[in-house]
């Protein structure tokens, strides 16, 4: 219990300091120990001594457990010394570095070529081992990342490396609104929100598909949401033990969040808040798990942090305007999670212009600086929805209809150690994309694979084996 009481350890009762509940319902640690005194009976007068060493030991143990879980923001909340803050910063930097190494192959590829494409893309893509999942006009699909072949299906285009050729588990029409963000993968399961055509039974259907090879793509469970969700924009995210569905009142006056068990779809908790959301039509609903939180971006620049275990709202904020010359039609495409930061990703909607990033502290929802723009000339380019791969984000540049993106913009997400308060840009580069040569090589090119969504298609990209054609310079009159 500490050096002061070690000689008396056999003569006094065990003392446990009271804990105060954290705003989210869990204990945040020991209260300031200077307020607590231990009363020890010495066989005569009473001796009173502070339990500072014991309390510090308890806080250090709690901090070590938080670091082990990767809950860095709560560990920062408990840190009381410079040494503890240094230890936390080192742990965060290690996670950022590991994510950077995992995404280095994508970030360092100097040229891409089209390996395959699929029409009817609605939402996604989401990486699943050697496959990629997406929502298409036909329903929930799983494609082999190398070839674009459907994993599920009985026709010549069906089958894949993980599953035999079986009838697809669920192929139905999709909701007309809120489709973006309504697919997620976690713990060997694929979750999706669909709108099955069942007369007299409105409401979106939450579907969990088992991705284990032995399961052969079976539907693990389904759960029908409230009928009102049919017309409401919705977002979806999943962790190892929970699946989260967020909906926004079509009138923009409230936000609902439902947590169900990933194993069987049982309801864990359900919360709703009266939260005016301005200009929601430009934004999808985005749900992002990070550490002990799940964050919801319902639109209109709002961001809400909710404790994943209980559903209690921890904080909410409205992000500042992107720039003086930005349009209200700018949309939030994604909210990515680094080791200890949320990265809000926005781009102009329906007009050319560069995308933007903003770092947000998950501890309190405060922006860490202003909006960042890519350090490349992208003013006249029109960008499609981004794909986040570990520490890298990729935007396809939109070109002609039904044509592959001519280039992709690749950037590294700023690490948690970055100090963007004075920065105005983030490092990015434009990488060319070429058509695959007519005489395809017998062996597939080595290197990373990348799938992007543009022009209502999924485009499977692989490292380029041929140089792009040189630009033809026009002659003067």
C-alpha positions in Angstrom: 0.0 0.0 0.0 2.9 2.3 -0.1 6.2 3.0 1.8 4.5 4.9 4.6 2.3 1.9 5.6 4.5 -1.1 4.7 5.7 -1.5 8.4 2.1 -1.6 9.5 0.8 -3.9 6.8 0.0 -6.7 9.2 -1.7 -4.5 11.7 -4.2 -2.5 9.7 -7.2 -3.3 7.5 -6.9 -3.1 3.7 -8.1 0.3 2.5 -9.5 0.9 -0.9 -9.8 4.5 -2.1 -13.2 5.5 -3.5 -13.5 6.0 -7.2 -15.6 8.6 -8.9 -17.6 7.6 -12.0 -16.4 8.9 -15.3 -18.9 10.8 -17.4 -19.4 7.8 -19.6 -20.3 5.5 -16.7 -16.9 3.8 -16.1 -14.3 4.7 -13.5 -11.8 7.2 -14.6 -9.4 6.5 -11.8 -8.6 7.6 -8.2 -9.7 11.0 -7.1 -6.9 13.5 -6.1 -5.2 11.6 -3.3 -4.5 14.6 -1.1 -8.1 14.5 0.0 -7.8 11.0 1.5 -6.2 10.1 4.9 -5.6 6.6 6.3 -6.4 6.1 10.0 -4.2 3.4 11.6 -4.7 2.1 15.1 -1.3 1.8 16.8 -2.5 0.5 20.1 -2.6 4.0 21.5 -3.1 7.4 19.8 -4.4 7.5 16.3 -1.8 8.2 13.5 -3.0 9.8 10.3 -0.9 9.4 7.1 -1.6 10.3 3.4 -1.8 7.4 1.0 -0.1 9.2 -1.9 2.2 6.3 -2.9 -0.6 3.8 -2.9 -2.8 6.1 -5.0 0.0 6.7 -7.4 0.6 3.0 -7.7 -3.2 2.4 -8.4 -3.2 5.2 -11.1 -0.1 3.8 -12.7 -1.7 0.3 -12.8 -4.8 1.7 -14.3 -2.8 3.6 -16.9 -0.8 0.5 -17.8 -4.1 -1.4 -18.4 -5.4 1.4 -20.6 -2.2 1.4 -22.7 -2.5 -2.4 -23.0 -6.0 -1.9 -24.4 -4.9 0.9 -26.7 -7.2 3.4 -24.9 -4.7 6.2 -25.2 -7.0 9.2 -24.7 -8.1 7.9 -21.3 -4.5 7.1 -20.4 -3.6 10.8 -21.3 -6.4 11.8 -18.9 -4.8 10.0 -16.0 -1.2 11.0 -16.7 0.1 13.1 -13.9 3.9 13.2 -14.5 6.1 14.0 -17.5 7.4 10.5 -17.5 3.9 9.1 -17.8 3.0 11.5 -20.7 6.3 10.5 -22.4 5.4 6.8 -22.1 2.0 7.4 -23.6 3.4 9.4 -26.4 5.9 6.6 -27.2 3.1 4.0 -27.3 1.0 6.2 -29.7 4.0 6.8 -31.9 4.6 3.1 -32.1 1.1 2.4 -33.3 1.2 5.2 -35.8 4.6 3.8 -37.1 3.1 0.3 -37.4 0.2 1.6 -39.4 2.5 3.5 -41.6 4.5 0.4 -42.3 1.4 -1.5 -43.3 0.3 1.1 -45.7 3.8 1.9 -47.1 3.4 -0.3 -50.1 0.2 1.6 -51.3 1.7 5.0 -50.5 5.0 4.2 -52.4 3.5 2.7 -55.6 4.4 5.1 -58.4 1.9 3.9 -61.0 -1.3 1.9 -61.0 -3.0 0.0 -63.7 -6.6 -1.3 -64.0 -7.0 -5.0 -63.3 -10.8 -5.2 -63.3 -13.9 -3.2 -62.8 -17.5 -3.8 -61.7 -20.6 -1.7 -62.5 -23.4 -0.7 -60.1 -21.2 0.4 -57.2 -23.2 2.0 -54.4 -21.1 1.9 -51.2 -17.7 0.6 -50.0 -15.3 -0.8 -50.8 -14.1 -2.5 -47.6 -11.1 -4.7 -47.5 -11.7 -8.3 -46.3 -8.5 -10.4 -46.3 -7.9 -11.3 -50.0 -11.3 -10.0 -51.0 -13.1 -6.7 -51.0 -16.7 -6.1 -50.0 -19.1 -3.6 -51.4 -22.7 -2.7 -51.9 -23.8 -2.8 -55.5 -27.1 -2.4 -57.3 -27.5 -6.1 -56.9 -27.0 -6.3 -53.1 -24.1 -7.3 -50.9 -21.1 -8.5 -52.9 -17.7 -9.9 -52.1 -15.0 -9.8 -54.8 -11.6 -11.4 -55.1 -9.2 -8.4 -54.9 -6.9 -9.8 -57.6 -9.4 -10.7 -60.3 -12.7 -9.0 -59.3 -14.5 -12.3 -59.5 -17.5 -12.6 -57.3 -16.9 -14.9 -54.3 -20.6 -15.8 -54.1 -22.6 -16.9 -57.1 -23.5 -20.0 -59.1 -22.7 -18.7 -62.6 -19.4 -18.7 -64.4 -18.6 -15.4 -62.7 -19.1 -16.8 -59.2 -16.8 -18.6 -56.9 -13.5 -17.5 -55.5 -10.4 -18.5 -53.5 -12.2 -18.7 -50.2 -15.7 -20.0 -51.0 -17.2 -22.5 -53.3 -19.7 -21.5 -56.0 -22.9 -21.2 -54.0 -26.1 -19.2 -54.5 -25.5 -15.7 -53.1 -26.7 -15.3 -49.5 -28.6 -12.1 -50.0 -29.1 -10.1 -53.2 -31.8 -7.5 -52.9 -32.4 -3.9 -53.9 -30.7 -1.2 -51.9 -32.1 1.9 -50.1 -32.1 5.0 -52.2 -30.8 7.2 -49.4 -28.1 6.7 -46.8 -26.4 3.9 -48.7 -22.9 5.3 -48.3 -21.3 4.0 -45.1 -23.8 1.1 -44.7 -21.3 -1.7 -44.9 -18.7 -2.8 -42.4 -16.4 -5.8 -41.6 -15.2 -6.9 -38.2 -14.3 -10.2 -36.4 -14.8 -12.3 -39.4 -18.3 -11.0 -40.3 -19.6 -8.7 -43.0 -22.4 -6.4 -41.9 -24.7 -4.5 -44.3 -27.8 -2.4 -44.3 -30.2 -3.3 -47.1 -33.8 -2.5 -48.1 -35.4 -5.9 -48.9 -38.6 -5.7 -50.9 -41.0 -7.2 -48.4 -44.5 -5.7 -48.8 -46.0 -4.4 -45.6 -42.7 -4.6 -43.7 -40.9 -1.3 -43.9 -37.5 -0.5 -42.4 -33.9 -1.3 -43.2 -32.6 -4.8 -42.6 -29.3 -5.3 -40.8 -27.5 -8.4 -42.1 -24.6 -10.3 -40.6 -22.8 -12.7 -43.0 -20.2 -15.2 -41.7 -16.9 -14.8 -43.6 -15.3 -18.0 -42.2 -14.4 -20.3 -45.1 -16.3 -23.2 -43.6 -19.4 -21.1 -43.2 -19.6 -20.7 -47.0 -21.1 -17.2 -46.8 -24.1 -18.1 -44.7 -26.3 -15.4 -43.1 -25.5 -15.5 -39.4 -28.5 -13.3 -38.4 -30.7 -10.5 -39.6 -32.4 -7.7 -37.6 -35.1 -5.4 -38.9 -34.9 -1.8 -37.8 -37.8 0.4 -37.1 -40.0 1.3 -40.1 -39.1 4.9 -39.9 -35.5 4.1 -40.8 -36.5 3.4 -44.4 -36.4 7.1 -45.3 -33.7 8.1 -42.9 -30.0 8.3 -43.8 -28.1 5.6 -41.9 -24.5 4.7 -41.1 -22.9 1.5 -39.9 -19.7 0.5 -38.1 -18.6 -2.7 -36.3 -16.1 -3.8 -33.7 -15.1 -7.3 -32.5 -18.1 -7.4 -30.2 -20.7 -4.8 -31.4 -22.3 -3.4 -34.4 -23.5 0.2 -34.4 -26.2 1.7 -36.6 -26.8 5.5 -36.6 -29.8 7.1 -38.2 -30.8 10.8 -38.7 -34.4 12.1 -38.6 -35.2 13.0 -42.2 -36.2 16.4 -40.9 -32.8 16.8 -39.4 -34.0 17.2 -35.8 -32.6 14.1 -34.1 -29.9 11.4 -34.2 -30.4 7.8 -33.1 -27.7 5.2 -32.3 -28.3 1.5 -31.9 -25.7 -1.0 -30.6 -26.3 -4.8 -31.1 -24.1 -7.8 -30.3 -22.0 -8.8 -33.3 -22.5 -12.4 -32.4 -26.3 -12.7 -32.5 -27.8 -9.2 -33.1 -29.1 -8.8 -29.6 -29.7 -5.2 -28.6 -27.0 -3.9 -26.2 -28.4 -0.3 -25.9 -30.2 2.3 -27.9 -30.0 6.1 -27.6 -31.4 9.1 -29.3 -30.7 12.8 -29.0 -32.5 16.0 -30.1 -29.7 17.4 -32.2 -30.5 19.8 -35.1 -28.4 18.9 -38.1 -28.1 21.6 -40.7 -27.4 20.9 -44.3 -27.6 17.2 -43.7 -28.5 16.4 -47.3 -24.9 16.9 -48.4 -23.5 14.4 -46.0 -23.8 10.7 -45.4 -24.1 9.4 -41.8 -20.7 8.2 -40.7 -20.0 6.0 -37.7 -16.4 5.4 -36.5 -15.2 3.3 -33.5 -12.0 4.5 -31.8 -10.7 3.2 -28.4 -13.6 3.3 -25.9 -15.7 5.5 -28.1 -17.9 5.3 -31.1 -18.3 8.6 -33.0 -21.2 9.7 -35.2 -21.0 12.4 -37.9 -24.7 12.9 -38.7 -24.1 15.8 -41.1 -23.9 19.5 -41.1 -20.4 19.5 -39.6 -21.6 17.9 -36.3 -19.5 15.3 -34.5 -20.7 13.3 -31.5 -18.6 11.1 -29.2 -20.5 8.2 -27.4 -19.1 5.6 -25.0 -19.3 2.3 -26.8 -20.1 0.2 -23.7 -23.1 2.2 -22.5 -24.2 4.6 -25.2 -23.7 7.7 -23.0 -22.9 10.8 -24.9 -19.4 12.1 -23.9 -19.2 15.2 -26.1 -20.5 16.9 -29.2 -19.0 19.6 -31.4 -19.7 21.4 -34.6 -16.6 21.6 -36.8 -15.6 25.0 -38.1 -16.2 26.0 -41.7 -13.6 24.5 -44.0 -12.5 27.8 -45.6 -13.7 31.3 -46.4 -14.2 30.3 -50.0 -15.7 26.8 -49.3 -19.3 26.0 -50.3 -21.9 24.7 -47.9 -22.2 21.7 -50.3 -18.8 20.4 -49.0 -19.5 16.9 -47.6 -17.9 14.8 -44.9 -16.9 11.6 -46.7 -15.2 9.7 -43.8 -14.0 10.0 -40.3 -10.8 7.9 -40.0 -9.1 6.8 -36.8 -5.4 6.9 -36.2 -3.7 5.8 -33.0 -5.1 8.6 -30.9 -6.8 11.1 -33.3 -9.9 11.2 -35.4 -9.3 12.5 -38.9 -12.4 14.2 -40.6 -12.2 13.9 -44.4 -14.2 16.3 -46.5 -14.4 17.1 -50.2 -16.5 19.4 -52.4 -19.8 17.9 -53.5 -20.6 18.1 -57.2 -17.8 20.5 -58.1 -14.1 20.5 -58.5 -11.8 21.3 -55.6 -9.3 19.7 -53.3 -10.2 17.5 -50.3 -9.6 18.6 -46.8 -8.5 17.0 -43.5 -9.0 18.0 -39.8 -7.6 16.3 -36.8 -9.9 15.9 -33.7 -9.0 14.9 -30.2 -11.2 11.9 -29.1 -10.9 12.9 -25.5 -13.1 16.0 -25.8 -13.9 16.4 -29.5 -11.8 19.6 -29.9 -10.2 20.2 -33.3 -6.4 20.1 -33.2 -5.9 23.0 -35.6 -7.7 24.0 -38.7 -8.5 22.4 -42.0 -5.6 21.0 -44.0 -5.4 20.9 -47.8 -3.1 18.7 -50.0 0.2 20.2 -50.8 -0.4 19.6 -54.5 -2.2 21.6 -57.1 -5.7 20.0 -57.1 -7.9 23.0 -57.6 -9.4 22.0 -60.9 -9.8 18.3 -60.2 -13.0 16.5 -59.3 -12.5 13.8 -56.6 -14.5 10.7 -55.8 -15.1 9.1 -52.4 -11.9 8.3 -50.5 -10.6 4.9 -49.4 -8.7 4.6 -46.1 -6.1 1.9 -45.8 -4.4 2.0 -42.3 -2.5 5.2 -42.4 -3.1 6.1 -46.0 -6.1 7.8 -47.7 -6.7 7.5 -51.5 -9.1 9.7 -53.6 -9.8 8.7 -57.2 -9.8 11.6 -59.6 -13.0 11.5 -61.7 -12.7 11.5 -65.5 -15.0 10.5 -68.3 -18.0 8.4 -67.6 -17.4 4.6 -67.5 -13.6 5.3 -67.7 -11.1 4.5 -65.0 -9.8 7.4 -62.9 -6.9 9.0 -64.7 -5.0 9.6 -61.4 -5.4 9.0 -57.7 -4.5 11.3 -54.9 -2.6 9.5 -52.2 -1.8 11.0 -48.8 -0.6 9.8 -45.4 -3.0 10.5 -42.5 -1.2 12.9 -40.1 0.0 11.0 -37.0 -1.2 11.9 -33.5 2.2 13.5 -32.8 1.6 16.0 -35.5 1.0 19.6 -34.5 -1.3 21.0 -37.2 -2.2 24.1 -35.4 0.1 26.1 -37.6 0.1 23.9 -40.6 -2.1 24.5 -43.6 -1.3 21.5 -45.8 -0.8 17.7 -45.7 1.6 15.7 -47.8 0.0 14.2 -50.9 0.9 13.2 -54.4 -1.0 12.5 -57.6 -0.2 9.0 -59.0 -1.2 8.1 -62.6 -3.6 5.2 -63.5 -3.3 3.4 -66.8 -5.4 0.8 -68.6 -4.0 -2.7 -68.3 -2.1 -3.7 -71.4 -4.0 -5.9 -74.0 -1.4 -8.6 -73.7 -1.6 -9.2 -70.0 1.4 -10.8 -68.4 1.1 -14.5 -67.5 1.9 -13.7 -63.8 0.1 -11.1 -61.9 2.2 -8.1 -60.9 3.6 -8.3 -57.4 2.7 -5.6 -54.9 -0.3 -4.1 -53.2 -3.9 -4.1 -54.5 -6.2 -1.2 -54.3 -9.9 -0.9 -55.0 -11.6 2.5 -55.4 -15.2 3.6 -56.3 -15.7 6.1 -59.1 -18.3 6.7 -61.8 -20.6 4.1 -60.1 -18.0 1.4 -60.5 -15.5 -0.5 -58.4 -12.1 -0.3 -60.0 -9.5 -2.9 -59.0 -6.0 -1.5 -59.3 -2.6 -3.2 -59.3 1.0 -1.9 -59.6 1.5 -0.7 -63.2 3.7 -2.7 -65.6 3.7 -0.2 -68.4 4.4 3.5 -68.5 1.5 5.8 -69.3 1.4 7.2 -72.8 3.3 10.5 -73.1 1.2 13.6 -73.4 0.9 15.0 -76.9 1.8 18.6 -77.1 -0.5 20.7 -79.3 1.2 22.8 -82.0 0.5 26.4 -82.3 -1.6 27.9 -85.1 
